[in-house]
């Protein structure tokens, strides 16, 4: 089947998806979970093919680990689907109904987006997560995973699709694209009229390619050049703990800190100690000239360090004169993902929250909390860094649109 | 100034726009209204240049009328700005604040989008409306009007900008682009990183060019191939009045009806009378084979008639076997704008509302009500026909985004 044929099938199925009952969807999700566990041996066999190919082509251990499935990881995928089944249905309710003077009753109803396209890389668990979230939000879908995980992805997609269709989901609503060519990806990005939103999940190169090539509506996700600003009045222990947490707990994710900004007064008193703590945790520091004078073992930063998302145990450090300089730096170099101030000062906290332009702004908490589960939304499909439609962690609600439902009795204008 | 320099100024100003007080914005809007009335003679003089050029180049009377300003029309523009001032500020409030088990308080705050780009055609009143709505929603803006209205648009934009800046709006927040070349428009569509959303307001060619060329997020607007379906059980008088109203009151707008679908039983009894009423109002009819047998003076329709937005006193007519065929026809040929069923039957009404995929679905009311003012939203910036971010009439609320504001006391993950 061509990608266009798959898209047409998804589009056709999307009309039936609009009116699925919650119980049918939840039943399907549970059966999909059971099928994953039941088919674990087959999925692991297919995963082994990808791992073998990965080892041959010299993938790093970290990438091989992201690619690897185990019985435990398959159970976690199944558990993820069961958790999605347990979430409330985001559809059908009306946000409000207003009555107009002429008697028209106008209701704003939550409806599915229609067809969601998702382009992603590496981890095969995204396949089942994405299918689960799209089903729960009554969206048909076109999924395209990376070539390195193609056998695993097909095994997972086939397993859960079969279970979903047996449970009554409209045939054709789940489309996994087997063509992993670059041309195939670009074709997907240009399916205007078939795809209602395209969500790329991956590195900067993927996001850029989508923004450049797509003619369908896109939600940009996951590019996080996140900052933590330690204000003059910050509590030193809290400042150190938040900085450490934001950098070292999982440097490869988008909500990890990439640049530490430090008020000059605070830097004079505490930068040395905080830099030492970071170095103890294996973090390489690249700092501005002033930071080099205040602490040891910092390499001088270049302009590029302020724009870079390291995805690694590397941290840029900059001493700033005041809050204004910190806010300006963040608004200039940040990617509008997650930004934090550590402070005891009320006015500084409020100004930071008001003036920093980002999806999530924090006072006195690690940027690592930017996550659908941590926000209480349940599973997430990604972190939006654009302002249109969805911003920050995207859960089920962000996979819906609205429709105005107007009831009259003969009104004309 | 180049378009890129204008975009950079708008972007820089957008950060100051984020924290404007409601009273400053409303004061600016009122002063802008006064300035329009005060400068009316100058604006009319500039408008006369556009009209002269239009007459020279042979613009139709209808287009010349759309281009023409009068003292009355300028007063209406001023009144429009005063009405926007009187609307509630859409910003600053938080939709909710949730408290997480770890003590984090997560608030979802309404914030501006940032920089809004608007490409529009013909009518110079759009210039002041768009500037007013962007200011009230605290967005900086890049506006590009059509070449045929360039002198009028510059006069309006200069007049209101001067008043706005005198009232304290950040310098550079209102950018009107004087370059009306096609290359200029395409440059605007590709200002990734400067424009947070681009809204094209105009005909199908403009919308298509934007969808094809834009790399910035876009909201598609205003393409309306709207249907009215007369069900078997429709009250004949109501059916006729709604059909007439939807077609003849203003055929050039996007919420006007383009195709009338008629249940075969209803058609046998009433199509002749309804067709006669439409013809009396000057409507030319293009119908399916069955409709030709049931009424006089209908020309046979071609496939193109089902897809066409006439913008004129022309109507396509199709007799259908039942509700299913009507819904399928609409979902196949409609542009997801506004769709109506006239019926007395409860189940037919509910099925139509549930199964037709459009921004606004009506039971027993004219599609002509799809409009920001008619919905009670106040002035509108356009009618979105896409599902991402905004759907249907876009008022001030649709010109906002959100930001998560997280308050902690040292939480780490």
HADDOCK unambig.tbl for C-alpha pairs under 7 A between the chains (distance, minus, plus):
assign (segid A and resid 113 and name CA) (segid B and resid 387 and name CA) 6.04 0.50 0.50
assign (segid A and resid 196 and name CA) (segid B and resid 387 and name CA) 6.72 0.50 0.50
assign (segid A and resid 211 and name CA) (segid B and resid 215 and name CA) 5.65 0.50 0.50
assign (segid A and resid 212 and name CA) (segid B and resid 215 and name CA) 5.59 0.50 0.50
assign (segid A and resid 215 and name CA) (segid B and resid 211 and name CA) 5.65 0.50 0.50
assign (segid A and resid 215 and name CA) (segid B and resid 212 and name CA) 5.59 0.50 0.50
assign (segid A and resid 217 and name CA) (segid B and resid 217 and name CA) 6.98 0.50 0.50
assign (segid A and resid 238 and name CA) (segid B and resid 410 and name CA) 5.75 0.50 0.50
assign (segid A and resid 242 and name CA) (segid B and resid 410 and name CA) 6.89 0.50 0.50
assign (segid A and resid 242 and name CA) (segid B and resid 412 and name CA) 6.08 0.50 0.50
assign (segid A and resid 245 and name CA) (segid B and resid 412 and name CA) 6.11 0.50 0.50
assign (segid A and resid 245 and name CA) (segid B and resid 413 and name CA) 6.78 0.50 0.50
assign (segid A and resid 353 and name CA) (segid B and resid 405 and name CA) 6.51 0.50 0.50
assign (segid A and resid 358 and name CA) (segid B and resid 403 and name CA) 6.75 0.50 0.50
assign (segid A and resid 359 and name CA) (segid B and resid 403 and name CA) 5.00 0.50 0.50
assign (segid A and resid 359 and name CA) (segid B and resid 404 and name CA) 6.03 0.50 0.50
assign (segid A and resid 360 and name CA) (segid B and resid 403 and name CA) 5.90 0.50 0.50
assign (segid A and resid 360 and name CA) (segid B and resid 404 and name CA) 4.58 0.50 0.50
assign (segid A and resid 360 and name CA) (segid B and resid 405 and name CA) 6.00 0.50 0.50
assign (segid A and resid 361 and name CA) (segid B and resid 404 and name CA) 6.32 0.50 0.50
assign (segid A and resid 361 and name CA) (segid B and resid 405 and name CA) 5.20 0.50 0.50
assign (segid A and resid 361 and name CA) (segid B and resid 406 and name CA) 6.03 0.50 0.50
assign (segid A and resid 362 and name CA) (segid B and resid 405 and name CA) 6.28 0.50 0.50
assign (segid A and resid 362 and name CA) (segid B and resid 406 and name CA) 4.72 0.50 0.50
assign (segid A and resid 362 and name CA) (segid B and resid 407 and name CA) 5.95 0.50 0.50
assign (segid A and resid 363 and name CA) (segid B and resid 406 and name CA) 6.37 0.50 0.50
assign (segid A and resid 363 and name CA) (segid B and resid 407 and name CA) 5.04 0.50 0.50
assign (segid A and resid 363 and name CA) (segid B and resid 408 and name CA) 5.74 0.50 0.50
assign (segid A and resid 364 and name CA) (segid B and resid 407 and name CA) 6.78 0.50 0.50
assign (segid A and resid 364 and name CA) (segid B and resid 408 and name CA) 4.99 0.50 0.50
assign (segid A and resid 364 and name CA) (segid B and resid 409 and name CA) 5.21 0.50 0.50
assign (segid A and resid 364 and name CA) (segid B and resid 410 and name CA) 4.97 0.50 0.50
assign (segid A and resid 364 and name CA) (segid B and resid 411 and name CA) 6.97 0.50 0.50
assign (segid A and resid 365 and name CA) (segid B and resid 408 and name CA) 5.21 0.50 0.50
assign (segid A and resid 365 and name CA) (segid B and resid 409 and name CA) 6.54 0.50 0.50
assign (segid A and resid 365 and name CA) (segid B and resid 410 and name CA) 5.11 0.50 0.50
assign (segid A and resid 365 and name CA) (segid B and resid 411 and name CA) 4.72 0.50 0.50
assign (segid A and resid 365 and name CA) (segid B and resid 412 and name CA) 6.08 0.50 0.50
assign (segid A and resid 366 and name CA) (segid B and resid 411 and name CA) 6.40 0.50 0.50
assign (segid A and resid 366 and name CA) (segid B and resid 412 and name CA) 5.25 0.50 0.50
assign (segid A and resid 368 and name CA) (segid B and resid 413 and name CA) 6.54 0.50 0.50
assign (segid A and resid 369 and name CA) (segid B and resid 413 and name CA) 6.73 0.50 0.50
assign (segid A and resid 387 and name CA) (segid B and resid 113 and name CA) 6.04 0.50 0.50
assign (segid A and resid 387 and name CA) (segid B and resid 196 and name CA) 6.71 0.50 0.50
assign (segid A and resid 387 and name CA) (segid B and resid 401 and name CA) 5.67 0.50 0.50
assign (segid A and resid 388 and name CA) (segid B and resid 389 and name CA) 5.66 0.50 0.50
assign (segid A and resid 388 and name CA) (segid B and resid 401 and name CA) 6.63 0.50 0.50
assign (segid A and resid 389 and name CA) (segid B and resid 388 and name CA) 5.68 0.50 0.50
assign (segid A and resid 389 and name CA) (segid B and resid 389 and name CA) 3.58 0.50 0.50
assign (segid A and resid 391 and name CA) (segid B and resid 402 and name CA) 6.49 0.50 0.50
assign (segid A and resid 391 and name CA) (segid B and resid 403 and name CA) 6.91 0.50 0.50
assign (segid A and resid 401 and name CA) (segid B and resid 387 and name CA) 5.67 0.50 0.50
assign (segid A and resid 401 and name CA) (segid B and resid 388 and name CA) 6.63 0.50 0.50
assign (segid A and resid 402 and name CA) (segid B and resid 391 and name CA) 6.50 0.50 0.50
assign (segid A and resid 403 and name CA) (segid B and resid 358 and name CA) 6.75 0.50 0.50
assign (segid A and resid 403 and name CA) (segid B and resid 359 and name CA) 4.99 0.50 0.50
assign (segid A and resid 403 and name CA) (segid B and resid 360 and name CA) 5.88 0.50 0.50
assign (segid A and resid 403 and name CA) (segid B and resid 391 and name CA) 6.90 0.50 0.50
assign (segid A and resid 404 and name CA) (segid B and resid 359 and name CA) 6.04 0.50 0.50
assign (segid A and resid 404 and name CA) (segid B and resid 360 and name CA) 4.59 0.50 0.50
assign (segid A and resid 404 and name CA) (segid B and resid 361 and name CA) 6.33 0.50 0.50
assign (segid A and resid 405 and name CA) (segid B and resid 353 and name CA) 6.53 0.50 0.50
assign (segid A and resid 405 and name CA) (segid B and resid 360 and name CA) 5.99 0.50 0.50
assign (segid A and resid 405 and name CA) (segid B and resid 361 and name CA) 5.20 0.50 0.50
assign (segid A and resid 405 and name CA) (segid B and resid 362 and name CA) 6.28 0.50 0.50
assign (segid A and resid 406 and name CA) (segid B and resid 361 and name CA) 6.04 0.50 0.50
assign (segid A and resid 406 and name CA) (segid B and resid 362 and name CA) 4.74 0.50 0.50
assign (segid A and resid 406 and name CA) (segid B and resid 363 and name CA) 6.39 0.50 0.50
assign (segid A and resid 407 and name CA) (segid B and resid 362 and name CA) 5.95 0.50 0.50
assign (segid A and resid 407 and name CA) (segid B and resid 363 and name CA) 5.05 0.50 0.50
assign (segid A and resid 407 and name CA) (segid B and resid 364 and name CA) 6.80 0.50 0.50
assign (segid A and resid 408 and name CA) (segid B and resid 363 and name CA) 5.78 0.50 0.50
assign (segid A and resid 408 and name CA) (segid B and resid 364 and name CA) 5.02 0.50 0.50
assign (segid A and resid 408 and name CA) (segid B and resid 365 and name CA) 5.21 0.50 0.50
assign (segid A and resid 409 and name CA) (segid B and resid 364 and name CA) 5.21 0.50 0.50
assign (segid A and resid 409 and name CA) (segid B and resid 365 and name CA) 6.53 0.50 0.50
assign (segid A and resid 410 and name CA) (segid B and resid 238 and name CA) 5.77 0.50 0.50
assign (segid A and resid 410 and name CA) (segid B and resid 242 and name CA) 6.89 0.50 0.50
assign (segid A and resid 410 and name CA) (segid B and resid 364 and name CA) 4.97 0.50 0.50
assign (segid A and resid 410 and name CA) (segid B and resid 365 and name CA) 5.11 0.50 0.50
assign (segid A and resid 411 and name CA) (segid B and resid 364 and name CA) 6.97 0.50 0.50
assign (segid A and resid 411 and name CA) (segid B and resid 365 and name CA) 4.71 0.50 0.50
assign (segid A and resid 411 and name CA) (segid B and resid 366 and name CA) 6.41 0.50 0.50
assign (segid A and resid 412 and name CA) (segid B and resid 242 and name CA) 6.07 0.50 0.50
assign (segid A and resid 412 and name CA) (segid B and resid 245 and name CA) 6.12 0.50 0.50
assign (segid A and resid 412 and name CA) (segid B and resid 365 and name CA) 6.07 0.50 0.50
assign (segid A and resid 412 and name CA) (segid B and resid 366 and name CA) 5.24 0.50 0.50
assign (segid A and resid 413 and name CA) (segid B and resid 245 and name CA) 6.82 0.50 0.50
assign (segid A and resid 413 and name CA) (segid B and resid 368 and name CA) 6.56 0.50 0.50
assign (segid A and resid 413 and name CA) (segid B and resid 369 and name CA) 6.72 0.50 0.50
